[in-house]
Each structure stands twice: as structure tokens, then as C-alpha cells.
């Protein structure tokens, strides 16, 4: 009788875990569908990096505009623009512009255009806690990379239950580094300038251009 009870208990745990994982996948599918329904997305966010062992604690604010796979990201005084073909990194402090090709083979690189959909492959999903943040119910889904080469231990996605938009992305590295991106404002289908994702070199006449092929 005890053996039967033990088997039923294990079965129940496995069934419950599978059901929770299915819920997590369904929620992520809803987020992906929502993201793909927008013509463009404009986000203001807070970025924090912490590593207690190395005594590193940094925090800054930034913003990003995205349309398809194109984006303009402003963070820590540096602007990154991707026009669909090349990445332009504009550094006003050094008066330097670096032009490079996007490394599509780097699966670990979460670019702004992939930030809201990167989780679609290469991870195991687990249903996690729900938090009430300023009147909003944020449901967390834990992602564990399936590749042993991935330097990240786990990722927590906080999703607004009502809007199905991502509220926060928390990455925990195997070296103890924790990065947290928190969305401060999430706007969609905005009226953007026609040249929003076009690099105009004429605006930077004194800048050094560093081309990387």
C-alpha cells in the first residue's frame, strides 16, 4: 500500500509540474503574439547590474525604439542603432562611431529586437511566483538555458498578467552577476520619424569612424 501511495505521489508531482510548465509556455506564447501584433514599440527602462563578490553595483536608465528587427538603443550615454544590416555604436564622449555587422550566430546575445522574444527556443520553462507591484499582478516564468555553454544560470521573466507585456527581465549568471531590466513605460504603435532607424553620418562631422568587417 505504501508503495502504491509513493507511486501515486510521484505521479501527482510530475503531472503538476508538467501542467505548470505548460502554463508557462502558453503565457510566453501569448506574450510573443502580442509583441508581433505591434507595428513598433518604444520602451523606457531601468537597468541594474550587481555582483556582490566583485563589489559591483551599477544602475542607469535608458530607452529603446524597435520596429521589426531594427532598433535605436540609448544607454549609459551611448547610442546603438541597427538599420537591419549594420550596427552603429555612437559614443559622444570619445567622439567615435563603430560600424559592425550583427553577429547572428551569437545565440546568447539578447539584442533589443530579440529582447521580447528571445525565450522562444533554447530554454526550459518553469511557472514561478506572482507578485503584486503597484497594483499590477506580475507573473514570473523561470527560464533555464538548455546549452551548457550558456554563461547564464537562469532568467526570470516578469509578465504583466493583464497586458501580457514583459515588465522585467532578470538574468543570473553562473559567475554570480545579476542584471535586471525593469520597464518604466511601454508604448506601442507610435508615430516615429521616417529616418528613425537610419544612420546619418553628416550629423557627426568630427567623429572618428571605426569600421569593423
DAVEN-V156776 format. One record per helix or strand of 3 or more residues. SS is the DSSP state (H for helix, E for strand). FROM is the first residue (numbers start at 0). LEN is the number of residues. Records with the same first field share a line. If there is no record, write none. Layout:
BEGIN
SS = FROM-LEN ; FROM-LEN
END
This chain:
BEGIN
H = 1-35 ; 111-3 ; 117-3 ; 200-4
E = 40-11 ; 55-12 ; 69-6 ; 77-5 ; 85-6 ; 95-6 ; 122-11 ; 135-10 ; 151-9 ; 165-8 ; 177-11 ; 207-4
END
